[in-house]
Amino acid sequence: MSSARFQVYVTRSDMPECGIDLLKKECNVKTWKDASPVPREEFLKSIAGVDAIYCSLSDKIDEEVLDAAGPQLKVIGTISVGYDHIDLKECRKRGVKIGYTPNVLTDATAELTMALLLTTSRRLPEAQQDAKTGGWVSWAPKYMTGPGLNGATVGMVGYGRIGQAVARRVKSFNTAKILYFSRSERIEALEVGAIKVSFDELLKESDFVIVCAPLVPETKELFNKSAFEKMKRSAVFVNTSRGGLLDQDALIYALENNIIWGAGLDVTTPEPLPLDSPLFKLKNCVVLPHIGSATIGTRNTMSELTAANILAALHNAEMPAELK
Ligand SMILES: O=C(O)[C@H](O)CO
């Protein structure tokens, strides 16, 4: 084999093999030995001289990492559609390309968003717990009741690929109205008759508020105390995007004081959420461990796309999914 094989560092040992195998055909692949995020010190030490880094959303890619890798670094491939863990400006400054995984996880994430919404609104964890522990005494008319989607107004915050896929699914539940808040008017909204409104109007009108917007400086802590106070007391809040879109303490306050009805979170700050977080103690909150895209097929496709992005960049070819 020629000595010109590319050097790639992979930040955990359990990345789906199909992508790693693609890389191995052409590259020397060095992988962190454990199925957990590589410790920072180890990461910085291990990437000196590499051409590419295959990382996940748990790895912060900043100036220090780029310095530690060195000027030959060509590409960062992240197995995620979110890129808030990467310093885009710094990458751009150094000509380091970024590959990510849009589109391929849209359906899986939309499915999980619906599952979380229904799990929260229909109180499934609480109901199962009750059934298992003797709380199910008899059928009772008000027992385990919660808000339904039929006839409801649903507000989508963010109307990109995932937001649209959620809206299509929501529509099939016979909702009365779908509202959305987004920087620009979205032509795709016509498909489900979604109406663009201001953020405040969405908060005021919606029975369900679903967050599908990316975490960027403009959306950081968009949901603060004042936002929760503008929502209906009967509202269900669902976030499958990033924990940083909300002030978590403000959400805890809103849930503890019945300012909103309930919340379903697939993302938190930090991740994993510490076991002593008040969110775990609240009956009106469902917390999942960031599993939006976790179908077997989706994760395999994400891994292959991450590898394809890296290989294309290494060969100076067009990347299948470059973050521009
Ligand atoms: O950004 C992403 O890709 C999701 O949050 C995890 O798959």
The ligand as an SDF file (V2000), in Angstrom:
LIG
                    3D

  7  6  0  0  0  0  0  0  0  0999 V2000
  -27.9440   16.6640   14.9890 O   0  0  0  0  0  0  0  0  0  0  0  0
  -28.3170   15.5050   14.8800 C   0  0  0  0  0  0  0  0  0  0  0  0
  -27.9550   14.7910   13.9380 O   0  0  0  0  0  0  0  0  0  0  0  0
  -29.2300   14.9020   15.8870 C   0  0  0  0  0  0  0  0  0  0  0  0
  -29.4600   15.7440   16.9380 O   0  0  0  0  0  0  0  0  0  0  0  0
  -28.6820   13.5890   16.3990 C   0  0  0  0  0  0  0  0  0  0  0  0
  -28.7270   12.6420   15.4450 O   0  0  0  0  0  0  0  0  0  0  0  0
  1  2  2  0
  2  3  1  0
  2  4  1  0
  4  5  1  0
  4  6  1  0
  6  7  1  0
M  END
$$$$
